[in-house]
Amino acid sequence: MKKVLLTALVAMSFIFTGCFEDDDTPIIIEEVTYNITNESTTGEEDTYETIVKAGGIALDETWTADNIYVLTSKVVVQEGVTLTIEPGTIIKGRAGTGSLSTALIIARGGKIMAQGTASNPIIFTAEVDNIEPGQTAGTNLDETNSGLWGGVIVLGKATCSFKNDVTQLQIEGIPADDTFGLYGAVDDVFTDDDNSGVLEYVSIRHGGTLIGEGNEINGLTLGGVGSGTTISNIEIVGNVDDGIEFFGGTVNVSNVLIWAQGDDALDIDQAYSGTIDNAVVVLGDNSDHGLEIDGPEGTIEGQFTLQNVTLIGNTNTDNGEYADFRSLAMGTTTNIYAYGFKDSSDVELDNDGVATNYNNGKLTFGTWEIVLPTGVSDVASIFANKAETVTVTGFGDTASAVTEGNQTLGATTSSLSWTYANDVAGLGF
């Protein structure tokens, strides 16, 4: 039993820099101390502060695990600034849509050092989540609670392929007049080894609030993020839009679990050219694709590598596809294990452009193992060419049918045993 007593409230505001337009919100710091008595243990009082943040972070700072941080609008780590987040820290996003949407944004040239551990992950969640310091989960939300805040956005300077070969662009989910949303080249020069910091053992839950019609924030958005950035052991739970979306860039990402996203789990765009290694996707009742892969939008080409992936389907969702390769997708997808999908689910070449890239060897498929859904007798029939005029041969030839539990491909799931999803969904990692 916990007794909560409000003991102090301090509100201050400062720091307003030229990075922001006049309608951007300055930092607001609101410190609230709660005295908590846990009668089931020692009976001693534990205190923590709730620190409310909004607007720009213009000086280096550290967020600590003995506090809870609440984002009340877009909080932006500005160029040249480093935000350090200690293991076990909990960050909560306040509800709000449109211009009031909440998100943590690492602007191009800024840096985040969020290095959690397996036992003390860094957790981003909704303000209504009743999780408290020292905990890894609350009790009042589950994977079906989504769109309760925004998400995490990291922006960098690495190569992206944009329409009309422009060299920088505004990231999806941030209004066009907010200049801190730019990603891509600086002075027309891309920096592929750009370093936006570290994200390790980070869980992002219940996000994806609506910015505008058909425009939600992803759980984790990576725009032009460079290979100098470290991203490993990431979990996304219950996001309205995509789990992780890659807009160009060269960053490598490993050990990922995405559960019950509303749209696509792993979404690649604008000639992303890094490697995604060891990922588990668990579709929810509202999920669309496990994988949605697009290619370059301009003349710059780039090829991704996606390997060691386990896709877990859901027969309750209206969509629930394995993968959709679209536009001019280029790259390699290999060592994939999939099970639990509907008999109508497919791996699709969506149009003539991607089918042509397949024929030209720019899009390749290594080994796949699929547990056949009831009613499907031929694994090759799951691989569908939907191009209007371009025919392909051999699409699906590298896939084989297996029985569940006898697979030799897919993710090393033990690497993801630390996740909230593993604990509450009974994944058995």
Secondary structure, DSSP 8 states (H G I E B T S, - for coil): -EEEEEEEEEEEEE---TTS-TTS--EEEEEEEEEEEETTTT--EEEEEEEEEEEEE-S-EEE-TTEEEEEEEEEEE-TT-EEEE-TT-EEEE----GGG--EEEE-TT-EEEEE--SSS-EEEEETT----TT-S--SS--TT---SS-EEEEE--S----GGG-SEEE-TTS-TT-GGGEEE-BTTB--TT---EEEEEEEEES---EEETTEE--SEEEES--TTSEEEEEEEES-SS-SEEEES----EEEEEEES-SS-SEEEETT--SEEEEEEEE--TT--EEEEE---SSS----EEEEEEEEE--TTSS--EEEEE-TT--EEEEEEEEES--TT--EEE-SHHHHHHHHTTSEEE--EEE---TT---GGGGEEE--SS---SSTTTTEEE--TT----S--GGGGTTSHHHHHHT---
